[in-house]
Amino acid sequence: MNKMAIDELGSLYGLSVPEVCALDDAMRVLQAAAAANRAFFIIKFDGERATKRFTVIFNAPDLQRGIVRMDGDEMGECIDYALMELINLKRSGEIQ
């Protein structure tokens, strides 16, 4: 998981993240982003697919560009993608 992205999104929502970065830390900052934007955040594993079995989705009612979504082979890469997209959206003022 991208600790820098977790730290940055956490700081944008006023959260501090411990030195050791884990899935719990990523979930905490993603929950803060979802709560601030009345959004939903989903991590899904699809056992029927042969590849790209993980899906991460973030959707907020006021998100003009549509949903943030990635299908991938690793959960971490999908979460990292969502973190980076949310950082960009927050910086540009497109989300709270």
C-alpha positions as CSV (number, residue, x, y, z in Angstrom):
1,M,0.0,0.0,0.0
2,N,1.2,3.5,-0.8
3,K,1.9,5.0,2.6
4,M,2.6,8.4,1.2
5,A,-0.9,8.4,-0.4
6,I,-2.5,7.2,2.8
7,D,-0.7,9.9,4.8
8,E,-1.6,12.6,2.4
9,L,-5.3,11.8,2.1
10,G,-5.4,11.4,5.9
11,S,-3.8,14.8,6.4
12,L,-6.4,16.4,4.0
13,Y,-9.1,15.0,6.3
14,G,-7.2,16.0,9.5
15,L,-6.1,12.4,10.4
16,S,-2.7,11.3,11.5
17,V,-1.5,7.8,10.4
18,P,1.0,5.7,12.4
19,E,4.5,5.0,11.1
20,V,3.6,1.4,10.2
21,C,1.0,1.5,7.4
22,A,-1.6,-1.2,7.2
23,L,-4.9,-1.9,5.5
24,D,-6.7,-0.5,8.6
25,D,-5.0,2.9,8.0
26,A,-6.1,3.0,4.4
27,M,-9.6,2.1,5.4
28,R,-9.7,4.8,8.0
29,V,-8.8,7.6,5.6
30,L,-11.1,6.2,2.9
31,Q,-13.9,6.1,5.5
32,A,-13.2,9.8,6.3
33,A,-13.4,10.7,2.6
34,A,-16.6,8.7,2.2
35,A,-18.3,10.2,5.3
36,A,-17.3,13.8,4.3
37,N,-18.8,13.4,0.9
38,R,-21.9,11.2,1.7
39,A,-20.3,8.6,-0.5
40,F,-20.0,4.9,-0.6
41,F,-16.7,3.0,-0.9
42,I,-16.7,-0.7,-2.0
43,I,-14.0,-3.3,-2.1
44,K,-15.2,-6.4,-4.0
45,F,-13.6,-9.7,-4.8
46,D,-15.1,-11.5,-7.8
47,G,-14.2,-15.2,-7.7
48,E,-15.8,-15.8,-11.1
49,R,-13.2,-13.7,-13.0
50,A,-9.9,-15.2,-14.1
51,T,-8.0,-11.9,-13.9
52,K,-8.7,-8.5,-12.3
53,R,-10.7,-10.1,-9.5
54,F,-10.6,-7.0,-7.2
55,T,-12.8,-4.0,-7.7
56,V,-12.6,-0.7,-5.8
57,I,-15.4,1.8,-6.2
58,F,-15.9,5.3,-4.7
59,N,-19.0,7.2,-5.6
60,A,-20.3,10.5,-4.2
61,P,-23.6,12.3,-5.1
62,D,-21.8,15.5,-6.1
63,L,-18.9,13.8,-8.0
64,Q,-19.1,15.5,-11.5
65,R,-16.7,13.1,-13.2
66,G,-18.6,9.9,-12.3
67,I,-17.3,7.2,-10.1
68,V,-13.7,6.4,-9.1
69,R,-13.3,2.7,-10.1
70,M,-10.5,0.2,-10.7
71,D,-10.4,-3.5,-11.4
72,G,-7.1,-5.1,-10.7
73,D,-5.3,-8.3,-9.7
74,E,-4.1,-6.9,-6.3
75,M,-6.3,-5.3,-3.7
76,G,-3.4,-3.0,-2.8
77,E,-3.1,-1.6,-6.3
78,C,-6.8,-0.9,-6.5
79,I,-6.8,0.9,-3.1
80,D,-3.7,2.9,-4.0
81,Y,-5.4,4.0,-7.2
82,A,-8.5,5.2,-5.3
83,L,-6.3,7.0,-2.8
84,M,-4.5,8.9,-5.5
85,E,-7.7,9.8,-7.4
86,L,-9.3,11.0,-4.1
87,I,-6.2,13.1,-3.3
88,N,-6.5,14.7,-6.8
89,L,-10.3,15.3,-6.4
90,K,-9.8,16.8,-2.9
91,R,-7.0,19.1,-4.1
92,S,-9.0,20.3,-7.1
93,G,-12.1,21.0,-4.9
94,E,-14.3,18.4,-6.6
95,I,-14.9,16.6,-3.3
96,Q,-15.2,17.8,0.3
